Amino acid sequence: MKQSTLCVQAGWEPKNGESRVLPIYQSTTFKYDNTEEMADLFDLKKEGYFYTRLQNPTNDAVARKIAALEGGVGAMLTSSGQAANFYAIFNICEAGDHFVTSNEIYGGTYNLFGVTLKKLGIECTFVNPEASEEEISAAFRPNTKALFGETISNPGCKVLDIEKFARIAHQHGVPLIVDNTFPTPINCRPFEWGADIVTHSTTKYMDGHATQVGGCIVDSGNFDWDAHAEKFPGLCTPDESYHGLTYTKAFGKMAYMTKLTAQLMRDLGSIPSPHNAFLLNLGLETLHLRMPRHCENAQKIAEFLQADERVAWVHYSGLPSDESHALAQKYLPNGSCGVIAFGLKGTRETAVKFMDSLELICIVTHVADARTCVLHPASHTHRQLSDEQLREAGVAPDLIRLSVGIEDVDDLLADIRQALDKI
């Protein structure tokens, strides 16, 4: 089925007499008639529902839809995008391990990788994604377990060369994990370019209405864990917490996803509520309609900003002059997203004055929903980073992140014009 059909139909297949619309299974527990049936579920011998911390029918239906959109073998919802990125790494890394990541990533992820995971004994090396393959390869160690990047970086709006990153990862026998939040599978499917695992903050375009916080991890099923068994003992050796079960032998292509659910979600519990999953599904049903409008509006506004003499610079891959334009033509031929990064001539105070003068466009700690919003990352989302770390993460002190919504573009342009006039 085409993406537009999957957005509407995938995930929930009602049986005769069941609800046509995905129901909210707002229940912690599920009934069984005898002890043995429940025991088989706990031993992973059978599939079924017994406790919502592990699995829930509403959550799983939405996860199946996202897996279908990305072209993966399975998916799991999490309580946030941060939880998704943490689980994606922690599922294959433990104390003493190492991974490599692009430095062009969201500030919260940067802090998670560079600070919090280090407290758990997992180290990472940040690399410039535009560096040569040889330079990036030099960051790998014998204990390196993954390579990570964002399809479109937040907030710098740089496009990742997915094929290059996949080639480097596979040369070192590790998977490539790609955060595909900004383009969504409507505009890019990283598995088709060699990525192995995809993560999302479903809080953003997938929801599209700023009504729920959530995340998702999708596995392509393509990475051969057993071929590098010495690197991934958690997947390729017996798990004593499940009577010596080995995930790759028991579950094949679903090994990574099964371990995520049966071990990490069991022990850490970052689940979304079924009601949040229901709201997410409503957003997914119109994702294929909204993404083209976001891109169309953003393209017009990016062109306007680029032509205005009060604007110092603009990063939007839809602009022919943008440094990521060639990569966007390759990976995002139908459009990237609605997020624009730009700077104004003047000081940091100039950016603040512009933002405070906007009337229709709101300052919010959010991005990528139906309403146009704006943020100054150096003062807000990336505030915990030093100036040096900001530069390493591709965030200039004057960078303004404009998330263009699906309103009438003429109204948005009018608001931007009057705010520029006030600086």
C-alpha positions as a Python dict, from the first residue, in 0.01 Angstrom:
ca = {
    (1, 'M'): (0, 0, 0),
    (2, 'K'): (104, 358, -61),
    (3, 'Q'): (208, 582, 231),
    (4, 'S'): (-121, 777, 226),
    (5, 'T'): (-321, 455, 262),
    (6, 'L'): (-92, 327, 538),
    (7, 'C'): (-141, 653, 732),
    (8, 'V'): (-515, 593, 738),
    (9, 'Q'): (-549, 214, 739),
    (10, 'A'): (-237, 42, 878),
    (11, 'G'): (-202, -98, 1229),
    (12, 'W'): (-563, -165, 1328),
    (13, 'E'): (-756, -437, 1146),
    (14, 'P'): (-1093, -481, 1320),
    (15, 'K'): (-1263, -818, 1314),
    (16, 'N'): (-1631, -866, 1246),
    (17, 'G'): (-1832, -652, 1487),
    (18, 'E'): (-1530, -473, 1635),
    (19, 'S'): (-1478, -97, 1649),
    (20, 'R'): (-1386, 52, 1311),
    (21, 'V'): (-1185, 323, 1491),
    (22, 'L'): (-885, 216, 1699),
    (23, 'P'): (-1015, 174, 2058),
    (24, 'I'): (-839, 301, 2368),
    (25, 'Y'): (-754, -3, 2578),
    (26, 'Q'): (-727, 199, 2899),
    (27, 'S'): (-648, -102, 3113),
    (28, 'T'): (-337, -203, 3303),
    (29, 'T'): (-417, -575, 3297),
    (30, 'F'): (-573, -848, 3082),
    (31, 'K'): (-760, -1161, 3197),
    (32, 'Y'): (-663, -1526, 3136),
    (33, 'D'): (-845, -1843, 3231),
    (34, 'N'): (-556, -2041, 3376),
    (35, 'T'): (-208, -2007, 3521),
    (36, 'E'): (-28, -2184, 3236),
    (37, 'E'): (-146, -1934, 2974),
    (38, 'M'): (-14, -1647, 3182),
    (39, 'A'): (313, -1832, 3250),
    (40, 'D'): (373, -1884, 2876),
    (41, 'L'): (337, -1510, 2819),
    (42, 'F'): (592, -1431, 3089),
    (43, 'D'): (833, -1686, 2936),
    (44, 'L'): (792, -1531, 2587),
    (45, 'K'): (659, -1864, 2455),
    (46, 'K'): (335, -1704, 2336),
    (47, 'E'): (225, -1361, 2223),
    (48, 'G'): (-45, -1175, 2407),
    (49, 'Y'): (-125, -900, 2655),
    (50, 'F'): (-92, -927, 3029),
    (51, 'Y'): (38, -592, 3156),
    (52, 'T'): (39, -256, 2979),
    (53, 'R'): (393, -169, 3088),
    (54, 'L'): (508, -437, 2844),
    (55, 'Q'): (245, -423, 2571),
    (56, 'N'): (-97, -274, 2510),
    (57, 'P'): (-330, -328, 2209),
    (58, 'T'): (-374, 46, 2140),
    (59, 'N'): (-4, 117, 2162),
    (60, 'D'): (87, -184, 1949),
    (61, 'A'): (-158, -92, 1672),
    (62, 'V'): (0, 252, 1641),
    (63, 'A'): (350, 102, 1652),
    (64, 'R'): (254, -134, 1367),
    (65, 'K'): (137, 165, 1162),
    (66, 'I'): (468, 346, 1209),
    (67, 'A'): (661, 26, 1128),
    (68, 'A'): (462, -6, 806),
    (69, 'L'): (530, 357, 714),
    (70, 'E'): (904, 315, 770),
    (71, 'G'): (920, -31, 612),
    (72, 'G'): (1041, -202, 930),
    (73, 'V'): (975, -546, 1079),
    (74, 'G'): (857, -407, 1412),
    (75, 'A'): (827, -98, 1629),
    (76, 'M'): (775, 1, 1991),
    (77, 'L'): (625, 321, 2128),
    (78, 'T'): (794, 502, 2416),
    (79, 'S'): (686, 784, 2644),
    (80, 'S'): (903, 1042, 2463),
    (81, 'G'): (1154, 1086, 2184),
    (82, 'Q'): (1426, 1109, 2448),
    (83, 'A'): (1324, 767, 2579),
    (84, 'A'): (1331, 629, 2223),
    (85, 'N'): (1689, 742, 2163),
    (86, 'F'): (1798, 620, 2507),
    (87, 'Y'): (1643, 277, 2455),
    (88, 'A'): (1777, 246, 2100),
    (89, 'I'): (2132, 286, 2229),
    (90, 'F'): (2093, 111, 2565),
    (91, 'N'): (1948, -199, 2398),
    (92, 'I'): (2292, -277, 2252),
    (93, 'C'): (2530, -84, 2481),
    (94, 'E'): (2624, -144, 2842),
    (95, 'A'): (2884, -13, 3086),
    (96, 'G'): (3225, -14, 2917),
    (97, 'D'): (3083, 29, 2566),
    (98, 'H'): (3118, 317, 2322),
    (99, 'F'): (2928, 461, 2026),
    (100, 'V'): (2983, 734, 1768),
    (101, 'T'): (2733, 1010, 1693),
    (102, 'S'): (2697, 1309, 1468),
    (103, 'N'): (2739, 1633, 1662),
    (104, 'E'): (2455, 1789, 1459),
    (105, 'I'): (2178, 1665, 1688),
    (106, 'Y'): (1908, 1800, 1920),
    (107, 'G'): (2044, 1957, 2241),
    (108, 'G'): (1857, 1715, 2467),
    (109, 'T'): (2001, 1418, 2280),
    (110, 'Y'): (2347, 1576, 2289),
    (111, 'N'): (2325, 1601, 2669),
    (112, 'L'): (2179, 1250, 2701),
    (113, 'F'): (2466, 1103, 2501),
    (114, 'G'): (2750, 1318, 2629),
    (115, 'V'): (2658, 1350, 2997),
    (116, 'T'): (2390, 1111, 3123),
    (117, 'L'): (2500, 795, 2942),
    (118, 'K'): (2856, 858, 3059),
    (119, 'K'): (2724, 820, 3416),
    (120, 'L'): (2608, 471, 3316),
    (121, 'G'): (2954, 386, 3183),
    (122, 'I'): (2868, 432, 2815),
    (123, 'E'): (3088, 677, 2627),
    (124, 'C'): (3032, 844, 2293),
    (125, 'T'): (3246, 1038, 2048),
    (126, 'F'): (3090, 1330, 1861),
    (127, 'V'): (3194, 1371, 1497),
    (128, 'N'): (3127, 1629, 1230),
    (129, 'P'): (2889, 1454, 986),
    (130, 'E'): (3049, 1645, 698),
    (131, 'A'): (3392, 1502, 778),
    (132, 'S'): (3547, 1243, 549),
    (133, 'E'): (3477, 873, 594),
    (134, 'E'): (3835, 828, 712),
    (135, 'E'): (3800, 1097, 979),
    (136, 'I'): (3471, 953, 1107),
    (137, 'S'): (3613, 599, 1103),
    (138, 'A'): (3901, 718, 1321),
    (139, 'A'): (3651, 776, 1602),
    (140, 'F'): (3563, 405, 1620),
    (141, 'R'): (3711, 179, 1888),
    (142, 'P'): (3708, -198, 1941),
    (143, 'N'): (3416, -150, 2189),
    (144, 'T'): (3209, 76, 1956),
    (145, 'K'): (2854, -58, 1919),
    (146, 'A'): (2661, 193, 1703),
    (147, 'L'): (2668, 504, 1484),
    (148, 'F'): (2394, 767, 1528),
    (149, 'G'): (2268, 1067, 1331),
    (150, 'E'): (1960, 1280, 1255),
    (151, 'T'): (1814, 1280, 904),
    (152, 'I'): (1761, 1656, 937),
    (153, 'S'): (1941, 1805, 1234),
    (154, 'N'): (1754, 1996, 1502),
    (155, 'P'): (1794, 2294, 1502),
    (156, 'G'): (2064, 2339, 1237),
    (157, 'C'): (1857, 2189, 952),
    (158, 'K'): (2156, 2001, 801),
    (159, 'V'): (2077, 1689, 595),
    (160, 'L'): (2262, 1369, 689),
    (161, 'D'): (2440, 1169, 420),
    (162, 'I'): (2269, 846, 522),
    (163, 'E'): (2448, 622, 272),
    (164, 'K'): (2788, 747, 385),
    (165, 'F'): (2703, 692, 751),
    (166, 'A'): (2560, 345, 676),
    (167, 'R'): (2873, 249, 486),
    (168, 'I'): (3096, 358, 775),
    (169, 'A'): (2881, 180, 1036),
    (170, 'H'): (2873, -148, 843),
    (171, 'Q'): (3247, -139, 775),
    (172, 'H'): (3288, -149, 1153),
    (173, 'G'): (3022, -416, 1209),
    (174, 'V'): (2773, -192, 1390),
    (175, 'P'): (2420, -67, 1308),
    (176, 'L'): (2333, 284, 1194),
    (177, 'I'): (2062, 444, 1408),
    (178, 'V'): (1886, 743, 1249),
    (179, 'D'): (1646, 986, 1416),
    (180, 'N'): (1392, 1054, 1139),
    (181, 'T'): (1169, 1294, 1334),
    (182, 'F'): (1177, 1597, 1103),
    (183, 'P'): (1115, 1447, 757),
    (184, 'T'): (896, 1159, 886),
    (185, 'P'): (860, 852, 662),
    (186, 'I'): (646, 1062, 429),
    (187, 'N'): (956, 1246, 307),
    (188, 'C'): (1235, 999, 386),
    (189, 'R'): (1263, 628, 467),
    (190, 'P'): (1618, 581, 600),
    (191, 'F'): (1604, 201, 571),
    (192, 'E'): (1605, 240, 193),
    (193, 'W'): (1944, 412, 222),
    (194, 'G'): (2112, 160, 454),
    (195, 'A'): (2002, 265, 805),
    (196, 'D'): (1926, -23, 1041),
    (197, 'I'): (1721, 135, 1319),
    (198, 'V'): (1503, 448, 1311),
    (199, 'T'): (1382, 657, 1603),
    (200, 'H'): (1117, 928, 1624),
    (201, 'S'): (990, 1190, 1859),
    (202, 'T'): (624, 1129, 1776),
    (203, 'T'): (552, 1449, 1970),
    (204, 'K'): (641, 1637, 1651),
    (205, 'Y'): (494, 1598, 1300),
    (206, 'M'): (353, 1249, 1359),
    (207, 'D'): (118, 1388, 1622),
    (208, 'G'): (112, 1725, 1450),
    (209, 'H'): (-116, 1897, 1701),
    (210, 'A'): (97, 1921, 2019),
    (211, 'T'): (-142, 1703, 2218),
    (212, 'Q'): (83, 1418, 2333),
    (213, 'V'): (448, 1347, 2412),
    (214, 'G'): (583, 1023, 2271),
    (215, 'G'): (856, 838, 2084),
    (216, 'C'): (905, 533, 1868),
    (217, 'I'): (1181, 289, 1773),
    (218, 'V'): (1159, 95, 1446),
    (219, 'D'): (1388, -192, 1345),
    (220, 'S'): (1453, -273, 979),
    (221, 'G'): (1535, -634, 1064),
    (222, 'N'): (1831, -609, 826),
    (223, 'F'): (2129, -597, 1062),
    (224, 'D'): (2289, -938, 1115),
    (225, 'W'): (2358, -942, 1488),
    (226, 'D'): (2494, -1298, 1486),
    (227, 'A'): (2758, -1202, 1227),
    (228, 'H'): (2904, -975, 1496),
    (229, 'A'): (2798, -1180, 1798),
    (230, 'E'): (3104, -1085, 2003),
    (231, 'K'): (2993, -720, 1991),
    (232, 'F'): (2633, -784, 2094),
    (233, 'P'): (2621, -1041, 2375),
    (234, 'G'): (2288, -904, 2498),
    (235, 'L'): (2124, -1027, 2178),
    (236, 'C'): (2344, -1323, 2089),
    (237, 'T'): (2404, -1497, 2423),
    (238, 'P'): (2155, -1644, 2673),
    (239, 'D'): (1949, -1403, 2884),
    (240, 'E'): (1937, -1551, 3232),
    (241, 'S'): (1634, -1337, 3321),
    (242, 'Y'): (1440, -1547, 3066),
    (243, 'H'): (1576, -1895, 3155),
    (244, 'G'): (1869, -1874, 2914),
    (245, 'L'): (1673, -1764, 2606),
    (246, 'T'): (1890, -1619, 2324),
    (247, 'Y'): (1703, -1346, 2135),
    (248, 'T'): (1858, -1395, 1792),
    (249, 'K'): (1795, -1770, 1799),
    (250, 'A'): (1443, -1744, 1937),
    (251, 'F'): (1315, -1444, 1742),
    (252, 'G'): (1531, -1398, 1431),
    (253, 'K'): (1467, -1060, 1270),
    (254, 'M'): (1256, -957, 1571),
    (255, 'A'): (1542, -1011, 1818),
    (256, 'Y'): (1621, -643, 1871),
    (257, 'M'): (1255, -545, 1913),
    (258, 'T'): (1177, -835, 2145),
    (259, 'K'): (1468, -747, 2373),
    (260, 'L'): (1354, -384, 2376),
    (261, 'T'): (1013, -484, 2504),
    (262, 'A'): (1092, -785, 2719),
    (263, 'Q'): (1396, -639, 2891),
    (264, 'L'): (1419, -259, 2869),
    (265, 'M'): (1050, -173, 2883),
    (266, 'R'): (1001, -438, 3150),
    (267, 'D'): (1273, -288, 3369),
    (268, 'L'): (1261, 85, 3287),
    (269, 'G'): (894, 132, 3198),
    (270, 'S'): (894, 441, 2973),
    (271, 'I'): (555, 362, 2824),
    (272, 'P'): (309, 600, 2662),
    (273, 'S'): (-46, 593, 2792),
    (274, 'P'): (-297, 424, 2557),
    (275, 'H'): (-481, 755, 2537),
    (276, 'N'): (-166, 927, 2411),
    (277, 'A'): (-124, 653, 2150),
    (278, 'F'): (-484, 710, 2041),
    (279, 'L'): (-416, 1082, 1994),
    (280, 'L'): (-96, 1000, 1804),
    (281, 'N'): (-293, 776, 1569),
    (282, 'L'): (-532, 1061, 1488),
    (283, 'G'): (-232, 1270, 1388),
    (284, 'L'): (-84, 991, 1175),
    (285, 'E'): (-407, 965, 976),
    (286, 'T'): (-341, 1309, 823),
    (287, 'L'): (42, 1304, 817),
    (288, 'H'): (51, 1252, 440),
    (289, 'L'): (-169, 1560, 392),
    (290, 'R'): (8, 1789, 637),
    (291, 'M'): (373, 1731, 541),
    (292, 'P'): (341, 1872, 185),
    (293, 'R'): (171, 2186, 325),
    (294, 'H'): (445, 2233, 587),
    (295, 'C'): (709, 2208, 313),
    (296, 'E'): (523, 2435, 72),
    (297, 'N'): (480, 2709, 334),
    (298, 'A'): (839, 2676, 459),
    (299, 'Q'): (980, 2701, 108),
    (300, 'K'): (801, 3033, 47),
    (301, 'I'): (907, 3176, 383),
    (302, 'A'): (1269, 3060, 337),
    (303, 'E'): (1279, 3234, -1),
    (304, 'F'): (1135, 3552, 155),
    (305, 'L'): (1390, 3549, 438),
    (306, 'Q'): (1680, 3488, 202),
    (307, 'A'): (1580, 3794, -3),
    (308, 'D'): (1540, 4027, 296),
    (309, 'E'): (1842, 4250, 363),
    (310, 'R'): (1786, 4234, 741),
    (311, 'V'): (1847, 3857, 740),
    (312, 'A'): (2211, 3746, 770),
    (313, 'W'): (2171, 3383, 667),
    (314, 'V'): (1913, 3106, 611),
    (315, 'H'): (1946, 2727, 633),
    (316, 'Y'): (1670, 2543, 450),
    (317, 'S'): (1757, 2255, 222),
    (318, 'G'): (1488, 2352, -29),
    (319, 'L'): (1694, 2659, -124),
    (320, 'P'): (1927, 2589, -420),
    (321, 'S'): (2204, 2784, -246),
    (322, 'D'): (2181, 2581, 76),
    (323, 'E'): (2479, 2360, 160),
    (324, 'S'): (2246, 2062, 215),
    (325, 'H'): (2052, 2113, -109),
    (326, 'A'): (2231, 1837, -303),
    (327, 'L'): (2177, 1584, -22),
    (328, 'A'): (1813, 1692, 5),
    (329, 'Q'): (1764, 1634, -368),
    (330, 'K'): (1893, 1280, -313),
    (331, 'Y'): (1724, 1182, 13),
    (332, 'L'): (1429, 1425, 30),
    (333, 'P'): (1314, 1488, -328),
    (334, 'N'): (954, 1556, -222),
    (335, 'G'): (1047, 1808, 47),
    (336, 'S'): (1220, 1806, 383),
    (337, 'C'): (1009, 1955, 662),
    (338, 'G'): (871, 2287, 785),
    (339, 'V'): (1166, 2388, 1003),
    (340, 'I'): (1390, 2678, 899),
    (341, 'A'): (1705, 2799, 1074),
    (342, 'F'): (1809, 3160, 1017),
    (343, 'G'): (1993, 3450, 1174),
    (344, 'L'): (1938, 3826, 1168),
    (345, 'K'): (2198, 4096, 1119),
    (346, 'G'): (2277, 4243, 1457),
    (347, 'T'): (2320, 4095, 1805),
    (348, 'R'): (2144, 3829, 2009),
    (349, 'E'): (1916, 4105, 2132),
    (350, 'T'): (1809, 4164, 1770),
    (351, 'A'): (1680, 3807, 1754),
    (352, 'V'): (1498, 3852, 2086),
    (353, 'K'): (1337, 4177, 1968),
    (354, 'F'): (1218, 4010, 1646),
    (355, 'M'): (1069, 3713, 1829),
    (356, 'D'): (899, 3928, 2091),
    (357, 'S'): (742, 4136, 1812),
    (358, 'L'): (567, 3842, 1646),
    (359, 'E'): (191, 3838, 1697),
    (360, 'L'): (52, 3534, 1514),
    (361, 'I'): (363, 3319, 1551),
    (362, 'C'): (415, 3204, 1912),
    (363, 'I'): (730, 3147, 2115),
    (364, 'V'): (697, 2792, 2249),
    (365, 'T'): (929, 2510, 2353),
    (366, 'H'): (809, 2294, 2071),
    (367, 'V'): (855, 2237, 1702),
    (368, 'A'): (684, 2065, 1411),
    (369, 'D'): (311, 2095, 1463),
    (370, 'A'): (19, 2256, 1281),
    (371, 'R'): (77, 2599, 1439),
    (372, 'T'): (378, 2808, 1339),
    (373, 'C'): (614, 2865, 1629),
    (374, 'V'): (958, 3009, 1693),
    (375, 'L'): (1242, 2948, 1937),
    (376, 'H'): (1591, 3080, 2011),
    (377, 'P'): (1781, 2755, 2087),
    (378, 'A'): (2083, 2919, 2252),
    (379, 'S'): (1846, 3073, 2507),
    (380, 'H'): (1601, 2783, 2534),
    (381, 'T'): (1642, 2418, 2421),
    (382, 'H'): (2025, 2431, 2412),
    (383, 'R'): (2067, 2660, 2711),
    (384, 'Q'): (2263, 2397, 2905),
    (385, 'L'): (2540, 2391, 2642),
    (386, 'S'): (2847, 2613, 2652),
    (387, 'D'): (2929, 2839, 2355),
    (388, 'E'): (3189, 2586, 2244),
    (389, 'Q'): (2937, 2300, 2266),
    (390, 'L'): (2683, 2512, 2079),
    (391, 'R'): (2929, 2560, 1795),
    (392, 'E'): (3012, 2187, 1795),
    (393, 'A'): (2640, 2109, 1772),
    (394, 'G'): (2599, 2350, 1481),
    (395, 'V'): (2399, 2603, 1683),
    (396, 'A'): (2501, 2965, 1631),
    (397, 'P'): (2417, 3211, 1913),
    (398, 'D'): (2198, 3406, 1669),
    (399, 'L'): (2015, 3100, 1531),
    (400, 'I'): (1636, 3133, 1524),
    (401, 'R'): (1441, 2812, 1470),
    (402, 'L'): (1118, 2881, 1285),
    (403, 'S'): (875, 2591, 1264),
    (404, 'V'): (634, 2672, 984),
    (405, 'G'): (281, 2539, 1030),
    (406, 'I'): (-9, 2481, 793),
    (407, 'E'): (-179, 2821, 821),
    (408, 'D'): (-222, 3051, 520),
    (409, 'V'): (132, 3145, 422),
    (410, 'D'): (35, 3507, 344),
    (411, 'D'): (-73, 3558, 705),
    (412, 'L'): (257, 3414, 826),
    (413, 'L'): (458, 3636, 592),
    (414, 'A'): (266, 3943, 708),
    (415, 'D'): (353, 3864, 1071),
    (416, 'I'): (720, 3813, 988),
    (417, 'R'): (731, 4140, 792),
    (418, 'Q'): (586, 4348, 1073),
    (419, 'A'): (823, 4191, 1327),
    (420, 'L'): (1123, 4262, 1103),
    (421, 'D'): (1008, 4621, 1067),
    (422, 'K'): (1026, 4662, 1445),
    (423, 'I'): (1396, 4573, 1468),
}
